[in-house]
């Protein structure tokens, strides 16, 4: 049951970190090159990575 609580938290955390990282990349690109750089779908990808990492962690911790 605890696994199902961790999944949405990991998804939200990964998404938030992806937004933050995407904005930092955009700001750095604007300051260095004069236009916004970015990685499309970075927040979504990091959200999925967060869920996968949380599931692997809980499964290994249980075993």
MMTF fields as JSON, N, C-alpha, C and O atoms, coordinates in Angstrom:
{
  "mmtfVersion": "1.0.0",
  "mmtfProducer": "UNKNOWN",
  "numBonds": 251,
  "numAtoms": 252,
  "numGroups": 63,
  "numChains": 1,
  "numModels": 1,
  "chainsPerModel": [1],
  "groupsPerChain": [63],
  "chainIdList": ["A"],
  "bondAtomList": [4, 2, 8, 6, 12, 10, 16, 14, 20, 18, 24, 22, 28, 26, 32, 30, 36, 34, 40, 38, 44, 42, 48, 46, 52, 50, 56, 54, 60, 58, 64, 62, 68, 66, 72, 70, 76, 74, 80, 78, 84, 82, 88, 86, 92, 90, 96, 94, 100, 98, 104, 102, 108, 106, 112, 110, 116, 114, 120, 118, 124, 122, 128, 126, 132, 130, 136, 134, 140, 138, 144, 142, 148, 146, 152, 150, 156, 154, 160, 158, 164, 162, 168, 166, 172, 170, 176, 174, 180, 178, 184, 182, 188, 186, 192, 190, 196, 194, 200, 198, 204, 202, 208, 206, 212, 210, 216, 214, 220, 218, 224, 222, 228, 226, 232, 230, 236, 234, 240, 238, 244, 242, 248, 246],
  "bondOrderList": [1, 1, 1, 1, 1, 1, 1, 1, 1, 1, 1, 1, 1, 1, 1, 1, 1, 1, 1, 1, 1, 1, 1, 1, 1, 1, 1, 1, 1, 1, 1, 1, 1, 1, 1, 1, 1, 1, 1, 1, 1, 1, 1, 1, 1, 1, 1, 1, 1, 1, 1, 1, 1, 1, 1, 1, 1, 1, 1, 1, 1, 1],
  "groupList": [{"groupName": "UNK", "atomNameList": ["N", "CA", "C", "O"], "elementList": ["N", "C", "C", "O"], "formalChargeList": [0, 0, 0, 0], "bondAtomList": [1, 0, 2, 1, 3, 2], "bondOrderList": [1, 1, 2], "singleLetterCode": "X", "chemCompType": "L-PEPTIDE LINKING"}],
  "groupTypeList": [0, 0, 0, 0, 0, 0, 0, 0, 0, 0, 0, 0, 0, 0, 0, 0, 0, 0, 0, 0, 0, 0, 0, 0, 0, 0, 0, 0, 0, 0, 0, 0, 0, 0, 0, 0, 0, 0, 0, 0, 0, 0, 0, 0, 0, 0, 0, 0, 0, 0, 0, 0, 0, 0, 0, 0, 0, 0, 0, 0, 0, 0, 0],
  "groupIdList": [1, 2, 3, 4, 5, 6, 7, 8, 9, 10, 11, 12, 13, 14, 15, 16, 17, 18, 19, 20, 21, 22, 23, 24, 25, 26, 27, 28, 29, 30, 31, 32, 33, 34, 35, 36, 37, 38, 39, 40, 41, 42, 43, 44, 45, 46, 47, 48, 49, 50, 51, 52, 53, 54, 55, 56, 57, 58, 59, 60, 61, 62, 63],
  "secStructList": [7, 2, 2, 2, 2, 2, 2, 2, 2, 2, 2, 2, 2, 2, 2, 2, 2, 2, 2, 2, 2, 2, 2, 2, 2, 2, 2, 2, 2, 2, 2, 2, 2, 1, 1, 7, 7, 7, 7, 6, 6, 2, 2, 2, 2, 2, 2, 2, 2, 2, 2, 2, 2, 2, 2, 2, 2, 2, 2, 2, 2, 2, 7],
  "xCoordList": [0.817, 0.0, 0.868, 0.501, 2.007, 2.892, 3.424, 3.698, 3.572, 4.077, 3.156, 3.632, 1.861, 0.921, 0.897, 0.41, 1.411, 1.564, 2.843, 2.891, 3.854, 5.135, 5.074, 5.742, 4.292, 4.251, 3.792, 4.495, 2.643, 2.278, 3.229, 3.435, 3.805, 4.772, 6.033, 6.566, 6.503, 7.677, 7.371, 8.22, 6.173, 5.776, 5.748, 6.262, 5.157, 5.08, 6.47, 6.791, 7.282, 8.633, 9.494, 10.209, 9.423, 10.182, 9.714, 10.523, 8.406, 7.857, 8.31, 8.698, 8.259, 8.684, 10.178, 10.581, 10.989, 12.425, 12.675, 13.571, 11.89, 12.027, 11.676, 12.343, 10.625, 10.28, 11.398, 11.778, 11.912, 12.992, 14.227, 14.816, 14.608, 15.782, 15.572, 16.494, 14.377, 14.068, 14.172, 14.703, 13.669, 13.759, 15.202, 15.605, 15.976, 17.381, 18.154, 19.002, 17.866, 18.509, 18.099, 18.928, 16.825, 16.342, 16.995, 17.387, 17.119, 17.742, 19.222, 19.722, 19.914, 21.333, 21.533, 22.456, 20.685, 20.791, 20.538, 21.201, 19.569, 19.28, 20.442, 20.806, 21.01, 22.119, 23.373, 24.113, 23.617, 24.839, 24.717, 25.651, 23.553, 23.427, 22.397, 22.331, 21.593, 20.616, 19.268, 18.386, 19.064, 17.754, 17.554, 18.507, 16.306, 15.976, 16.299, 15.867, 17.051, 17.303, 16.369, 15.805, 16.209, 15.384, 15.327, 15.683, 14.873, 14.679, 13.186, 12.601, 12.589, 11.157, 10.802, 11.499, 9.726, 9.188, 10.114, 9.977, 11.037, 11.934, 11.169, 11.486, 10.178, 9.451, 8.72, 8.679, 8.154, 7.432, 8.404, 8.134, 9.529, 10.527, 11.087, 11.245, 11.39, 11.927, 10.875, 11.212, 9.62, 8.556, 8.511, 8.359, 8.643, 8.659, 9.904, 9.835, 11.034, 12.264, 12.126, 12.598, 11.481, 11.243, 10.374, 10.656, 9.321, 8.45, 9.203, 9.104, 9.957, 10.717, 11.741, 11.892, 12.434, 13.412, 12.773, 13.325, 11.612, 10.921, 10.45, 10.546, 9.945, 9.496, 10.661, 10.551, 11.763, 12.942, 13.437, 13.801, 13.45, 13.912, 13.017, 13.519, 11.711, 10.806, 10.865, 10.768, 11.022, 11.087, 12.388, 12.371, 13.505, 14.789, 14.826, 15.432, 14.191, 14.163, 13.349, 13.653, 12.314, 11.445, 12.129, 11.901, 12.963, 13.608, 14.796, 15.422],
  "yCoordList": [-1.192, 0.0, 1.267, 2.28, 1.197, 2.352, 2.709, 3.876, 1.71, 1.939, 2.885, 3.707, 2.776, 3.611, 5.044, 5.942, 5.265, 6.627, 7.262, 8.466, 6.454, 6.965, 7.344, 8.289, 6.629, 6.873, 8.299, 8.981, 8.783, 10.163, 11.216, 12.266, 10.934, 11.875, 11.945, 13.029, 10.805, 10.782, 11.447, 12.142, 11.238, 11.873, 13.39, 14.109, 13.872, 15.313, 15.903, 16.976, 15.21, 15.7, 15.748, 16.722, 14.699, 14.675, 15.744, 16.366, 15.955, 16.983, 18.372, 19.199, 18.621, 19.919, 20.144, 21.239, 19.121, 19.242, 19.472, 20.232, 18.821, 19.024, 20.446, 21.028, 21.009, 22.4, 23.346, 24.252, 23.119, 23.952, 23.862, 24.882, 22.657, 22.463, 23.058, 23.639, 22.916, 23.474, 24.996, 25.594, 25.612, 27.07, 27.532, 28.545, 26.803, 27.163, 27.057, 27.9, 26.029, 25.881, 27.031, 27.576, 27.4, 28.513, 29.83, 30.6, 30.1, 31.341, 31.375, 32.39, 30.266, 30.208, 30.381, 31.073, 29.766, 29.922, 31.346, 31.851, 31.995, 33.385, 34.309, 35.211, 34.065, 34.912, 34.683, 35.628, 33.454, 33.144, 33.39, 33.889, 33.036, 33.058, 34.053, 34.291, 34.634, 35.623, 35.054, 35.822, 33.763, 33.162, 31.983, 31.403, 31.654, 30.626, 29.231, 28.851, 28.5, 27.1, 26.265, 26.76, 25.034, 24.172, 22.764, 22.505, 21.874, 20.48, 20.204, 20.257, 19.914, 19.681, 18.424, 17.412, 18.504, 17.398, 16.954, 15.837, 17.794, 17.447, 17.185, 16.213, 18.005, 17.727, 16.389, 15.682, 16.052, 14.776, 13.609, 12.622, 13.727, 12.656, 12.473, 11.341, 13.568, 13.442, 12.94, 12.283, 13.242, 12.667, 11.15, 10.439, 10.657, 9.209, 8.564, 7.468, 9.248, 8.73, 8.672, 7.73, 9.677, 9.681, 8.526, 7.9, 8.234, 7.101, 5.787, 4.925, 5.63, 4.394, 4.212, 3.114, 5.273, 5.187, 4.868, 4.096, 5.454, 5.184, 3.733, 3.092, 3.219, 1.823, 0.858, -0.124, 1.127, 0.272, 0.318, -0.709, 1.505, 1.65, 0.882, 0.191, 0.99, 0.302, -1.213, -1.962, -1.668, -3.119, -3.683, -4.746, -2.996, -3.483, -3.39, -4.237, -2.382, -2.237, -3.346, -3.796, -3.783, -4.851, -6.204, -7.038, -6.439, -7.75, -7.964, -9.023],
  "zCoordList": [0.0, 0.0, 0.0, -0.595, 0.665, 0.727, -0.653, -0.933, -1.513, -2.862, -3.635, -4.419, -3.422, -4.152, -3.634, -4.321, -2.444, -1.946, -2.5, -2.75, -2.682, -3.158, -4.639, -5.058, -5.428, -6.872, -7.214, -7.96, -6.703, -7.055, -6.486, -7.095, -5.322, -4.758, -5.62, -5.855, -6.086, -6.956, -8.296, -8.854, -8.806, -10.066, -9.917, -10.773, -8.843, -8.615, -8.369, -8.88, -7.596, -7.329, -8.58, -8.813, -9.381, -10.633, -11.606, -12.294, -11.661, -12.539, -12.098, -12.924, -10.788, -10.259, -10.516, -10.908, -10.299, -10.571, -12.058, -12.427, -12.912, -14.355, -14.77, -15.625, -14.164, -14.45, -14.028, -14.769, -12.834, -12.325, -13.222, -13.581, -13.575, -14.422, -15.812, -16.383, -16.352, -17.659, -17.647, -18.583, -16.594, -16.494, -16.308, -16.878, -15.521, -15.341, -16.65, -16.944, -17.43, -18.742, -19.653, -20.382, -19.613, -20.427, -20.047, -20.924, -18.76, -18.295, -18.67, -19.153, -18.447, -18.793, -20.297, -20.727, -21.082, -22.533, -22.983, -23.888, -22.34, -22.703, -22.327, -23.081, -21.153, -20.723, -21.56, -21.834, -21.963, -22.706, -24.209, -24.837, -24.79, -26.251, -26.779, -27.985, -25.891, -26.341, -26.732, -27.116, -26.654, -26.903, -25.964, -25.445, -25.768, -24.788, -25.328, -26.416, -24.555, -24.858, -23.999, -23.024, -24.351, -23.523, -24.077, -25.226, -23.231, -23.622, -23.529, -22.448, -24.648, -24.685, -23.888, -23.96, -23.141, -22.334, -21.199, -20.7, -20.793, -19.69, -18.386, -17.7, -18.012, -16.768, -16.788, -15.781, -17.921, -18.029, -17.93, -17.246, -18.613, -18.577, -17.17, -16.712, -16.483, -15.132, -14.145, -13.16, -14.402, -13.588, -13.72, -12.727, -14.947, -15.163, -14.556, -14.001, -14.665, -14.062, -12.546, -11.909, -11.975, -10.526, -10.078, -9.057, -10.827, -10.493, -10.619, -9.746, -11.704, -11.897, -10.778, -10.243, -10.431, -9.352, -8.011, -7.227, -7.742, -6.48, -6.418, -5.372, -7.531, -7.546, -7.375, -6.641, -8.04, -7.893, -6.455, -5.882, -5.879, -4.49, -3.525, -2.639, -3.68, -2.739, -2.929, -1.957, -4.172, -4.41, -3.836, -3.216, -4.028, -3.487, -1.979, -1.322, -1.421, 0.023, 0.662, 1.767, -0.038, 0.473, 0.429, 1.305, -0.573, -0.751, 0.131, 0.077]
}
